[in-house]
Amino acid sequence: MNVTFGKYKVKTDRAQENIDYILVVFAELKKPSPGLHYESFNLEDGLSFVHIAALDDGIEGNPLL
C-alpha cells in the first residue's frame, strides 16, 4: 500500500473556504475508485488540516488526478 500524508495550516479567513473545497473532493470520491482510501481531518485549532490518501498495491496511475 502506498500512503501519502499532508498537513497544512490555512489563514483564519480561509478555513471555511478550505472546508468547502474538501467537501467537493469527497463528493467526487463518492464515485467508484477501487483501491483508493482517503481521509481528511480538521484539527482542534480549526485552521490545521491533515489529509491521508492510500492506494492499494497493484493500482496503476493516481485516481486522485
N, C-alpha and C positions, 0 to 999 in steps of 0.2 A: 504494500500500500504506500502510495506517495502522498505525504501530508504537507500542506502549506499553511503557515500561520502568519497572520499580520495583526499588528497592534498599532493604533494611532490615536491622536487626540485632535479634536476639532475646536475651533474658536467658539466661544459661548453663543454667539448669534447664528452659528451654523449647525448646531446639534440637531434641531428638528429637520432641517433640510437633509442631513445625512441619514437620519432615520427613515425619511421618506424614500430616499434612494435605495436603502436596504430593503424596504418593503417591495419595491419594484423588482429587485433582484429575486426575492423569494417568490414573487408571483410568477416570474419566468421559470424558476426552478421547479414549479409545480408540474411543468411539462416533463414527461418521462425522460430521464437521463440515467440509464443504468450505470452503476459503478461510481456515481458521484455522491458524496456526502458533504453537506455544507451547513455550517452553523455560524451565527453571529451573536455577539454579546455586547450589551451596553453596560459599562462598568459603573460602580456606585457614584462617581463624580458626575455622571451624565454626559461627559464630554469625551471619554475614552471608550474606544471600541476594539473588540477583538473579533477576527474572522478566522475560521478554520475550514479549510477545504481538503478533502481526502478523496483520492482516486484509487479504486481497487486495482490490483495488479492486472495487467493484460489490457487495460483501457488505452486505446490509441488516440492521440490528439488530446486537446483540452476542451471538454464540454462547456467550460465557463466562457470561452470566447464567443 
